[in-house]
Amino acid sequence: MAHNQRKNQTLLSGALILVVSTIIVKLISAIYKIPITNYIGGIGMGYYTTAYKIYLPIWSISMAGLPVAVSKLISENMALGKYNNVKSIFKVSLKAFLVTGTAGTLLLCAVAYPYVKYVAKAPEALPVILCIAPAILICCIMSAYRGYYEGMRNMVPTAISQITESLVKLVFGLGLTYLAIRYCDSHNITNPEVRYPIQASAAIMGVTLGTLGSQIYLWIKMKKDGYGFTQEELFLAPEADSNKEILHSLIMLAIPIVLTSLISNVATLIDAATVQNRLAVAVARGENVIREMYPFIPKGTEKLNVYLYGCFDVDETLRNMVPQITLTLGVSSLPALAQYWAVNDRKNIRISIESVLRICMLISMPAGIGMAVLSQPILNLLYGSSQPDIPFMCKDILVIFGASLFLYALSSPVTTLLQAIGKAKIPAISFGAACVVKIVLNYVLVGIPEYNIKGAAISTVACYAISVLVNLFFLIKYTKVRINYLSVAIKPIIASLFSGAAAWGAYKLLIAKLAESEKIVTLIAIAAAAFVYAIVLLLIKGLSKEDILMLPAGEKIAKVLEKIHVLG
């Protein structure tokens, strides 16, 4: 089983598997969130969000480092044929995750009461937090399994477990919430401080049960298939290192990644506080200036600084869609590059790095330019019906984010590539320095009425530019890879510019004739942009055979494209 199956999954095919699962998970999450919001209303969602806000940072710190360390160590040992070590790494990591997961769950339980009473000012949210606390422990154990399979360069179990987690969350989250509402109705529980926490607790139990369902699938998978190599391979392989040595290796790999996570979480909190504080200053200094800049602000809007911050959040949600897809390239590339690095396979090191950078650019450049060119139409498409002020308020920030989308898309994969070659300290240092710059720029720019929330967008771009450029510099320095910039960057940019021009031209041409059907015009413009992008990319030979092979029926498509000589 093991040997042939291990070789079949390439870096790009593994990434495609994770991209598909990510899209499915996002769709399921959307299906889950809409009825949940309708079920428990704004107050219930307030309790739900309060619990999630404190859960996420503790979850991320508990999880940080070890999954990456497990994946990297396993892939390296697989490359060197140390199969007994691979088994031991999984067993040691499982125990380590059990400890960190238990600590994370206990920490969340410990801080729950002071957080809801003194920080969130919502003591009723306490049971909601306690219902999600076990998810940290389950997620940590689950990550040992996912890290193992990812290190074996098999992304299918991770993908299936992610989908399983979302489906179980959907079914049990909605089911338990419905039962909670029936319970409150049958027992005549009308006090909102009792009723809504019960409903929110039921809803958030779906998250915990989702993680449990995912873990059960992975446990069954491991029990059924074993570790992924034969008894003969185990017999011929060197003896395993001691558990102490393995644990030391895991911790040394994990520390800089944990540090990066800590910096990220602390910086996020400071960033949010700084932006909101400086927005209040900007409003105090020049409210009239801001209102003249944005004549579309609804009349009667009193807390202008809160309103502006909410608009920024809308743009960030759109900006994060593409990086969530390119993130999968990092997950898939880490074990592949770690294997090639372990055996000093220079050719495949270069191919792996170029593939990740090129695919990131191929995805993010057209999406970013399209987002910038059609900023207001896209926002109209999404929010125009319910919140007509949002497209006018957010369009300029979306232009800034769209033009720099490739930086956000590259950020996580480039960080992962450095982690794969054992240089995890560099992203921690570069991101820490970039965050300092971001906070300083927030303080300076956001407080100026003429910049206000745009200052936060500019500082965000500066942060990612510094981090990505520094990381790329050191990645190229240590790997000594000569990047083919024509293939990686120039061709995607050329095709994207034509794509953006097509989107703008189609929109302007059609909107003049179909002004009442703007949403349809926007969708046609997006379709035109995608069509032109694909045609130009083929004409300038911007795609390689490896890129096509990662697609469904890739071999057949590649043969056709090779016959007409459009592959680079």
LOMAR-448256 format. One record per residue (C-alpha): y, x negated, z. Coordinates in nm, 3 decimals, m for minus. Layout:
! residues N
NODE     north      east        up
NODE         Y         X         Z
...
END
This chain:
! residues 568
NODE     north      east        up
NODE     0.000     0.000     0.000
NODE     0.256    m0.229     0.138
NODE     0.305    m0.514    m0.099
NODE     0.364    m0.319    m0.420
NODE     0.566    m0.044    m0.258
NODE     0.792    m0.296    m0.091
NODE     0.884    m0.449    m0.425
NODE     0.958    m0.126    m0.607
NODE     1.280    m0.026    m0.432
NODE     1.577    m0.224    m0.563
NODE     1.916    m0.255    m0.398
NODE     2.072     0.002    m0.633
NODE     1.783     0.248    m0.626
NODE     1.788     0.234    m0.246
NODE     2.162     0.300    m0.252
NODE     2.113     0.595    m0.488
NODE     1.857     0.748    m0.251
NODE     2.108     0.723     0.035
NODE     2.393     0.857    m0.180
NODE     2.190     1.166    m0.270
NODE     2.091     1.222     0.095
NODE     2.454     1.176     0.204
NODE     2.571     1.441    m0.043
NODE     2.298     1.682     0.072
NODE     2.387     1.618     0.438
NODE     2.757     1.685     0.365
NODE     2.672     2.013     0.194
NODE     2.451     2.123     0.484
NODE     2.724     2.024     0.732
NODE     2.975     2.238     0.541
NODE     2.732     2.531     0.544
NODE     2.691     2.478     0.921
NODE     3.056     2.440     1.013
NODE     3.196     2.750     0.841
NODE     2.974     3.012     1.016
NODE     2.987     2.823     1.346
NODE     3.367     2.839     1.336
NODE     3.350     3.210     1.254
NODE     3.098     3.268     1.533
NODE     3.278     3.098     1.821
NODE     3.638     3.110     1.697
NODE     3.925     2.872     1.765
NODE     3.875     2.856     2.142
NODE     3.503     2.787     2.114
NODE     3.567     2.520     1.850
NODE     3.825     2.370     2.086
NODE     3.554     2.317     2.349
NODE     3.312     2.193     2.080
NODE     3.570     1.940     1.949
NODE     3.659     1.828     2.303
NODE     3.294     1.737     2.364
NODE     3.258     1.566     2.025
NODE     3.573     1.356     2.075
NODE     3.429     1.187     2.387
NODE     3.073     1.177     2.247
NODE     3.158     0.985     1.928
NODE     3.308     0.664     2.074
NODE     3.030     0.628     2.334
NODE     2.771     0.702     2.065
NODE     2.919     0.442     1.828
NODE     2.933     0.172     2.097
NODE     2.575     0.247     2.208
NODE     2.456     0.229     1.847
NODE     2.671    m0.061     1.726
NODE     2.508    m0.384     1.624
NODE     2.142    m0.329     1.691
NODE     2.051    m0.125     1.378
NODE     2.212    m0.390     1.158
NODE     2.047    m0.667     1.359
NODE     1.705    m0.502     1.328
NODE     1.742    m0.452     0.953
NODE     1.859    m0.811     0.898
NODE     1.588    m0.974     1.113
NODE     1.309    m0.769     0.960
NODE     1.422    m0.836     0.603
NODE     1.449    m1.211     0.671
NODE     1.104    m1.228     0.829
NODE     0.954    m1.022     0.548
NODE     1.099    m1.270     0.296
NODE     0.938    m1.557     0.490
NODE     0.603    m1.380     0.526
NODE     0.626    m1.360     0.908
NODE     0.462    m1.019     0.934
NODE     0.360    m1.053     1.299
NODE     0.723    m1.119     1.379
NODE     0.818    m0.800     1.196
NODE     0.592    m0.593     1.424
NODE     0.730    m0.763     1.734
NODE     1.092    m0.714     1.622
NODE     1.034    m0.339     1.594
NODE     0.867    m0.315     1.936
NODE     1.136    m0.524     2.109
NODE     1.417    m0.335     1.934
NODE     1.264    m0.003     2.042
NODE     1.278    m0.112     2.406
NODE     1.632    m0.246     2.363
NODE     1.744     0.081     2.204
NODE     1.582     0.275     2.487
NODE     1.795     0.081     2.736
NODE     2.122     0.112     2.541
NODE     2.056     0.479     2.464
NODE     1.984     0.561     2.828
NODE     2.297     0.371     2.934
NODE     2.506     0.557     2.674
NODE     2.376     0.897     2.782
NODE     2.433     0.820     3.152
NODE     2.782     0.688     3.075
NODE     2.874     1.006     2.887
NODE     2.747     1.218     3.177
NODE     2.943     1.003     3.423
NODE     3.276     1.023     3.241
NODE     3.236     1.388     3.138
NODE     3.397     1.547     3.446
NODE     3.699     1.315     3.479
NODE     3.753     1.340     3.103
NODE     3.755     1.720     3.085
NODE     3.962     1.755     3.403
NODE     4.224     1.482     3.369
NODE     4.236     1.392     2.998
NODE     4.135     1.700     2.797
NODE     4.261     1.942     3.065
NODE     3.965     2.170     2.983
NODE     3.713     2.166     3.274
NODE     3.517     2.446     3.104
NODE     3.403     2.195     2.839
NODE     3.180     2.010     3.090
NODE     2.854     2.193     3.003
NODE     2.925     2.140     2.633
NODE     2.939     1.763     2.684
NODE     2.622     1.765     2.893
NODE     2.440     1.948     2.613
NODE     2.519     1.676     2.359
NODE     2.468     1.379     2.595
NODE     2.089     1.340     2.527
NODE     2.167     1.295     2.157
NODE     2.290     0.940     2.229
NODE     1.950     0.836     2.366
NODE     1.760     1.006     2.082
NODE     1.991     0.855     1.816
NODE     1.940     0.506     1.957
NODE     1.561     0.537     1.946
NODE     1.586     0.688     1.597
NODE     1.795     0.391     1.480
NODE     1.517     0.148     1.569
NODE     1.294     0.331     1.320
NODE     1.567     0.359     1.055
NODE     1.657    m0.009     1.096
NODE     1.292    m0.100     1.054
NODE     1.246     0.094     0.730
NODE     1.581    m0.028     0.594
NODE     1.478    m0.386     0.671
NODE     1.160    m0.319     0.472
NODE     1.393    m0.207     0.188
NODE     1.257     0.146     0.201
NODE     1.548     0.389     0.224
NODE     1.341     0.705     0.178
NODE     1.254     0.756     0.549
NODE     1.620     0.715     0.645
NODE     1.726     0.964     0.377
NODE     1.461     1.222     0.474
NODE     1.541     1.181     0.844
NODE     1.912     1.238     0.777
NODE     1.840     1.557     0.583
NODE     1.592     1.669     0.852
NODE     1.855     1.612     1.119
NODE     2.109     1.825     0.931
NODE     1.864     2.107     0.857
NODE     1.745     2.130     1.218
NODE     2.108     2.125     1.335
NODE     2.188     2.406     1.092
NODE     1.895     2.629     1.189
NODE     1.902     2.579     1.564
NODE     2.281     2.548     1.590
NODE     2.336     2.882     1.418
NODE     2.035     3.045     1.583
NODE     2.124     2.942     1.938
NODE     2.488     3.034     1.886
NODE     2.387     3.381     1.767
NODE     2.162     3.423     2.072
NODE     2.443     3.303     2.301
NODE     2.679     3.564     2.157
NODE     2.415     3.835     2.204
NODE     2.358     3.717     2.561
NODE     2.729     3.732     2.643
NODE     2.758     4.076     2.487
NODE     2.451     4.218     2.663
NODE     2.566     4.082     3.001
NODE     2.926     4.194     2.941
NODE     3.061     3.837     2.976
NODE     3.419     3.873     2.854
NODE     3.596     3.601     3.054
NODE     3.693     3.346     2.783
NODE     3.651     3.056     3.030
NODE     3.285     3.152     3.064
NODE     3.202     3.313     2.731
NODE     3.331     3.046     2.495
NODE     3.182     2.745     2.680
NODE     2.842     2.916     2.666
NODE     2.876     2.969     2.291
NODE     3.008     2.616     2.228
NODE     2.721     2.470     2.435
NODE     2.471     2.662     2.222
NODE     2.637     2.541     1.902
NODE     2.641     2.177     2.007
NODE     2.276     2.194     2.116
NODE     2.209     2.212     1.744
NODE     2.335     1.852     1.718
NODE     2.100     1.734     1.994
NODE     1.799     1.920     1.853
NODE     1.883     1.786     1.507
NODE     1.852     1.428     1.629
NODE     1.525     1.520     1.802
NODE     1.384     1.673     1.483
NODE     1.478     1.360     1.288
NODE     1.314     1.134     1.546
NODE     0.994     1.340     1.545
NODE     0.973     1.301     1.165
NODE     1.017     0.922     1.189
NODE     0.758     0.896     1.468
NODE     0.503     1.093     1.263
NODE     0.584     0.881     0.956
NODE     0.523     0.557     1.147
NODE     0.202     0.688     1.305
NODE     0.070     0.801     0.969
NODE     0.164     0.503     0.747
NODE     0.167     0.215     0.993
NODE     0.398    m0.083     0.972
NODE     0.389    m0.123     0.595
NODE     0.163    m0.426     0.546
NODE    m0.210    m0.492     0.543
NODE    m0.433    m0.638     0.814
NODE    m0.500    m0.931     0.579
NODE    m0.128    m1.008     0.562
NODE    m0.108    m0.994     0.941
NODE    m0.409    m1.224     0.981
NODE    m0.270    m1.486     0.742
NODE     0.085    m1.471     0.880
NODE     0.219    m1.709     1.150
NODE     0.204    m1.594     1.512
NODE     0.498    m1.392     1.638
NODE     0.783    m1.545     1.834
NODE     0.809    m1.454     2.201
NODE     0.976    m1.128     2.296
NODE     1.247    m1.329     2.471
NODE     1.329    m1.523     2.152
NODE     1.336    m1.204     1.945
NODE     1.561    m1.025     2.196
NODE     1.796    m1.325     2.199
NODE     1.817    m1.318     1.818
NODE     1.888    m0.943     1.819
NODE     2.163    m0.978     2.081
NODE     2.328    m1.275     1.907
NODE     2.339    m1.080     1.581
NODE     2.456    m0.761     1.751
NODE     2.742    m0.903     1.965
NODE     3.002    m0.955     1.687
NODE     2.913    m0.615     1.537
NODE     2.954    m0.446     1.876
NODE     3.286    m0.628     1.910
NODE     3.397    m0.491     1.571
NODE     3.300    m0.140     1.684
NODE     3.492    m0.179     2.009
NODE     3.799    m0.304     1.822
NODE     3.770    m0.014     1.579
NODE     3.742     0.252     1.851
NODE     4.020     0.107     2.067
NODE     4.242     0.056     1.762
NODE     4.181     0.416     1.650
NODE     4.295     0.549     1.988
NODE     4.601     0.320     1.995
NODE     4.677     0.403     1.631
NODE     4.666     0.778     1.695
NODE     4.885     0.745     2.003
NODE     5.133     0.516     1.824
NODE     5.168     0.739     1.518
NODE     5.219     1.053     1.725
NODE     5.464     0.881     1.958
NODE     5.670     0.732     1.676
NODE     5.669     1.062     1.484
NODE     5.831     1.222     1.788
NODE     6.092     0.943     1.780
NODE     6.152     0.996     1.405
NODE     6.202     1.369     1.459
NODE     6.441     1.305     1.749
NODE     6.639     1.056     1.540
NODE     6.665     1.259     1.222
NODE     6.500     1.601     1.219
NODE     6.747     1.722     0.958
NODE     6.666     1.426     0.733
NODE     6.292     1.504     0.755
NODE     6.341     1.875     0.688
NODE     6.554     1.792     0.382
NODE     6.277     1.559     0.259
NODE     6.020     1.835     0.300
NODE     6.185     2.170     0.215
NODE     5.837     2.327     0.208
NODE     5.787     2.304     0.585
NODE     5.725     2.664     0.700
NODE     6.025     2.820     0.867
NODE     5.998     2.839     1.243
NODE     5.788     2.521     1.270
NODE     5.898     2.383     1.607
NODE     5.668     2.089     1.683
NODE     5.753     1.904     1.364
NODE     5.586     1.579     1.474
NODE     5.254     1.761     1.537
NODE     5.282     1.936     1.201
NODE     5.339     1.607     1.016
NODE     5.044     1.445     1.193
NODE     4.823     1.735     1.087
NODE     4.925     1.678     0.722
NODE     4.824     1.313     0.754
NODE     4.480     1.420     0.878
NODE     4.431     1.636     0.566
NODE     4.490     1.334     0.340
NODE     4.263     1.109     0.547
NODE     3.980     1.360     0.510
NODE     4.008     1.339     0.130
NODE     4.046     0.962     0.138
NODE     3.725     0.919     0.339
NODE     3.501     1.103     0.093
NODE     3.440     0.808    m0.143
NODE     3.399     0.541     0.131
NODE     3.126     0.758     0.284
NODE     2.937     0.719    m0.044
NODE     2.998     0.344    m0.089
NODE     2.892     0.294     0.274
NODE     2.536     0.351     0.152
NODE     2.567     0.046    m0.074
NODE     2.619    m0.164     0.237
NODE     2.315    m0.017     0.412
NODE     2.099    m0.083     0.106
NODE     2.243    m0.427     0.032
NODE     2.203    m0.578     0.379
NODE     1.821    m0.621     0.380
NODE     1.819    m0.725     0.014
NODE     2.083    m0.994     0.055
NODE     1.937    m1.108     0.389
NODE     1.600    m1.165     0.218
NODE     1.753    m1.362    m0.069
NODE     1.969    m1.560     0.174
NODE     1.666    m1.647     0.389
NODE     1.485    m1.807     0.093
NODE     1.802    m1.941    m0.076
NODE     1.748    m1.736    m0.393
NODE     2.086    m1.820    m0.553
NODE     2.039    m1.599    m0.859
NODE     1.962    m1.282    m0.663
NODE     2.231    m1.359    m0.405
NODE     2.487    m1.352    m0.688
NODE     2.335    m1.041    m0.849
NODE     2.330    m0.855    m0.515
NODE     2.692    m0.934    m0.430
NODE     2.819    m0.857    m0.781
NODE     2.621    m0.532    m0.796
NODE     2.769    m0.405    m0.469
NODE     3.126    m0.499    m0.564
NODE     3.093    m0.361    m0.919
NODE     2.942    m0.027    m0.813
NODE     3.211     0.013    m0.547
NODE     3.478    m0.042    m0.810
NODE     3.305     0.181    m1.067
NODE     3.304     0.468    m0.815
NODE     3.634     0.416    m0.634
NODE     3.874     0.319    m0.917
NODE     3.846     0.640    m1.124
NODE     3.833     0.855    m0.811
NODE     4.141     0.685    m0.667
NODE     4.350     0.694    m0.984
NODE     4.248     1.055    m1.041
NODE     4.345     1.138    m0.684
NODE     4.685     0.973    m0.733
NODE     4.756     1.133    m1.074
NODE     4.642     1.482    m0.972
NODE     4.741     1.469    m0.606
NODE     4.927     1.801    m0.591
NODE     4.688     1.993    m0.823
NODE     4.388     1.876    m0.617
NODE     4.555     1.981    m0.294
NODE     4.647     2.315    m0.455
NODE     4.284     2.360    m0.554
NODE     4.163     2.303    m0.198
NODE     4.440     2.445     0.019
NODE     4.687     2.630    m0.202
NODE     4.552     2.978    m0.136
NODE     4.547     2.965     0.244
NODE     4.812     2.701     0.320
NODE     5.060     2.680     0.030
NODE     5.282     2.426     0.210
NODE     5.004     2.163     0.238
NODE     4.998     2.054    m0.132
NODE     5.372     1.981    m0.129
NODE     5.363     1.810     0.210
NODE     5.060     1.589     0.145
NODE     5.094     1.494    m0.222
NODE     5.291     1.169    m0.171
NODE     5.052     1.038     0.095
NODE     4.755     1.122    m0.127
NODE     4.914     0.917    m0.407
NODE     4.935     0.618    m0.171
NODE     4.576     0.665    m0.055
NODE     4.450     0.722    m0.410
NODE     4.610     0.405    m0.546
NODE     4.446     0.200    m0.270
NODE     4.115     0.388    m0.250
NODE     3.920     0.087    m0.378
NODE     4.017    m0.104    m0.062
NODE     3.865     0.160     0.165
NODE     3.558     0.181    m0.058
NODE     3.504    m0.197    m0.042
NODE     3.569    m0.233     0.331
NODE     3.231    m0.137     0.476
NODE     3.007    m0.288     0.203
NODE     3.188    m0.624     0.215
NODE     3.157    m0.627     0.594
NODE     2.784    m0.561     0.559
NODE     2.744    m0.841     0.304
NODE     2.895    m1.086     0.552
NODE     2.662    m0.956     0.824
NODE     2.368    m1.010     0.589
NODE     2.444    m1.383     0.558
NODE     2.498    m1.423     0.933
NODE     2.879    m1.425     0.931
NODE     2.940    m1.108     1.137
NODE     3.217    m1.275     1.340
NODE     3.450    m1.286     1.038
NODE     3.484    m0.905     0.996
NODE     3.547    m0.870     1.370
NODE     3.832    m1.122     1.360
NODE     3.983    m1.004     1.030
NODE     3.969    m0.638     1.130
NODE     4.119    m0.714     1.470
NODE     4.410    m0.898     1.307
NODE     4.453    m0.620     1.049
NODE     4.465    m0.357     1.325
NODE     4.742    m0.548     1.503
NODE     4.944    m0.548     1.179
NODE     4.876    m0.175     1.136
NODE     4.997    m0.088     1.486
NODE     5.312    m0.300     1.444
NODE     5.388    m0.134     1.108
NODE     5.325     0.207     1.265
NODE     5.581     0.129     1.534
NODE     5.840     0.007     1.284
NODE     5.795     0.246     0.990
NODE     5.685     0.577     1.141
NODE     5.985     0.585     1.373
NODE     6.224     0.571     1.074
NODE     6.305     0.932     0.970
NODE     6.309     0.842     0.599
NODE     5.950     0.711     0.624
NODE     5.801     0.928     0.904
NODE     5.433     1.001     0.831
NODE     5.441     0.796     0.507
NODE     5.481     0.492     0.731
NODE     5.135     0.561     0.874
NODE     4.989     0.571     0.521
NODE     5.157     0.239     0.431
NODE     5.032     0.073     0.751
NODE     4.678     0.199     0.683
NODE     4.683     0.045     0.334
NODE     4.813    m0.285     0.476
NODE     4.535    m0.287     0.738
NODE     4.256    m0.244     0.485
NODE     4.415    m0.485     0.235
NODE     4.424    m0.765     0.493
NODE     4.071    m0.697     0.619
NODE     3.908    m0.666     0.273
NODE     4.086    m0.964     0.115
NODE     4.008    m1.194     0.409
NODE     3.644    m1.083     0.414
NODE     3.609    m1.128     0.037
NODE     3.759    m1.477     0.060
NODE     3.504    m1.588     0.318
NODE     3.215    m1.410     0.145
NODE     3.283    m1.605    m0.174
NODE     3.345    m1.925     0.022
NODE     3.015    m1.920     0.214
NODE     2.790    m1.785    m0.062
NODE     2.954    m2.005    m0.329
NODE     2.912    m1.717    m0.573
NODE     3.127    m1.719    m0.886
NODE     3.225    m1.356    m0.931
NODE     3.241    m1.223    m1.288
NODE     3.575    m1.046    m1.239
NODE     3.571    m0.903    m1.591
NODE     3.256    m0.706    m1.512
NODE     3.331    m0.637    m1.144
NODE     3.697    m0.537    m1.156
NODE     3.878    m0.554    m1.491
NODE     3.651    m0.324    m1.692
NODE     3.639    m0.052    m1.421
NODE     4.020    m0.070    m1.393
NODE     4.069    m0.037    m1.772
NODE     3.834     0.261    m1.794
NODE     3.997     0.420    m1.489
NODE     4.347     0.389    m1.636
NODE     4.232     0.569    m1.952
NODE     4.063     0.826    m1.729
NODE     4.383     0.880    m1.527
NODE     4.587     0.917    m1.847
NODE     4.337     1.177    m1.974
NODE     4.359     1.371    m1.646
NODE     4.740     1.369    m1.650
NODE     4.761     1.458    m2.020
NODE     4.506     1.740    m1.998
NODE     4.676     1.887    m1.692
NODE     5.029     1.874    m1.840
NODE     4.914     2.012    m2.174
NODE     4.716     2.304    m2.029
NODE     4.939     2.397    m1.734
NODE     5.223     2.475    m1.974
NODE     5.006     2.738    m2.140
NODE     4.793     2.851    m1.843
NODE     5.035     2.833    m1.550
NODE     4.866     3.125    m1.375
NODE     4.525     2.953    m1.385
NODE     4.616     2.624    m1.218
NODE     4.280     2.585    m1.041
NODE     4.090     2.618    m1.369
NODE     4.332     2.374    m1.535
NODE     4.277     2.123    m1.253
NODE     3.899     2.145    m1.290
NODE     3.929     2.098    m1.669
NODE     4.156     1.795    m1.616
NODE     3.902     1.642    m1.375
NODE     3.620     1.706    m1.625
NODE     3.827     1.548    m1.905
NODE     3.893     1.244    m1.688
NODE     3.522     1.201    m1.612
NODE     3.430     1.235    m1.981
NODE     3.692     0.981    m2.095
NODE     3.593     0.740    m1.816
NODE     3.227     0.746    m1.922
NODE     3.311     0.699    m2.293
NODE     3.558     0.413    m2.237
NODE     3.320     0.244    m1.993
NODE     3.046     0.246    m2.256
NODE     3.280     0.131    m2.536
NODE     3.396    m0.173    m2.336
NODE     3.040    m0.237    m2.211
NODE     3.138    m0.181    m1.849
NODE     2.787    m0.081    m1.740
NODE     2.487    m0.309    m1.706
NODE     2.123    m0.217    m1.755
NODE     2.072    m0.250    m1.377
NODE     2.342     0.014    m1.317
NODE     2.167     0.261    m1.548
NODE     1.820     0.195    m1.406
NODE     1.932     0.328    m1.067
NODE     1.990     0.672    m1.221
NODE     1.722     0.943    m1.250
NODE     1.535     0.882    m1.579
NODE     1.726     0.550    m1.590
NODE     1.471     0.369    m1.808
NODE     1.494     0.629    m2.086
NODE     1.875     0.634    m2.072
NODE     1.888     0.253    m2.074
NODE     1.668     0.235    m2.385
NODE     1.897     0.474    m2.574
NODE     2.213     0.288    m2.468
NODE     2.059    m0.049    m2.558
NODE     1.988     0.077    m2.910
NODE     2.356     0.160    m2.966
NODE     2.463    m0.168    m2.798
NODE     2.694    m0.028    m2.528
NODE     2.547    m0.201    m2.221
NODE     2.711    m0.514    m2.082
END
